[in-house]
Amino acid sequence: MNNLSQWALKWGVPFEAVQDLRQQFGTATDPARAPTIGRSEAAVQNLVRLEASRNGGRMWRNNRGACYDEHGNFIRYGLANDSKQLDKIIKSSDLIGIKPIVITPAHVGQTLGVFVSREVKPADWHYTGTPRERAQLAWIELIASLGGNACFATGEGTL
């Protein structure tokens, strides 16, 4: 049993609600959206970016890592990659972007942008709860808790 299941039992959250949450974040298999076996992460990433553009949004690659520059300075790059300690807890997603949302009636006619984040995985990937996946899920949960739109992506249909 994982932490989410234990928490749900403690608070009496129905199984269906937990499954819905897992599907929202892309950590549960959705039988209606069976992935194409063998599709690489790079291919999935291209499909997700094209889908975002077709829907009026934009997604950019968020490279993360660390290296030494030509002067010997240690440099960390990518969102939420401030330290080695933080990197163990939270890992920002592969794709970062924005999608337009028309709000009504309070903001009639205005188009607002919603922060979008996708952690791209190969088409046949399934969440297993590795330390890396848990850190990636922590980012997804953070973005969602602040009103953004974030999940794991294994193909089109995630926007």
Secondary structure, DSSP 8 states (H G I E B T S, - for coil): --HHHHHHHHHT--HHHHHHHHHHHT-S--GGG---TT--HHHHHHHHHHHHHHTT-EEEE---EEEE-TTS-EEEESTT-S-HHHHHH----SEEEEEEEE--STTTT-EEEEEEEEEE--TT------HHHHHHHHHHHHHHHTT-EEEEESSS---
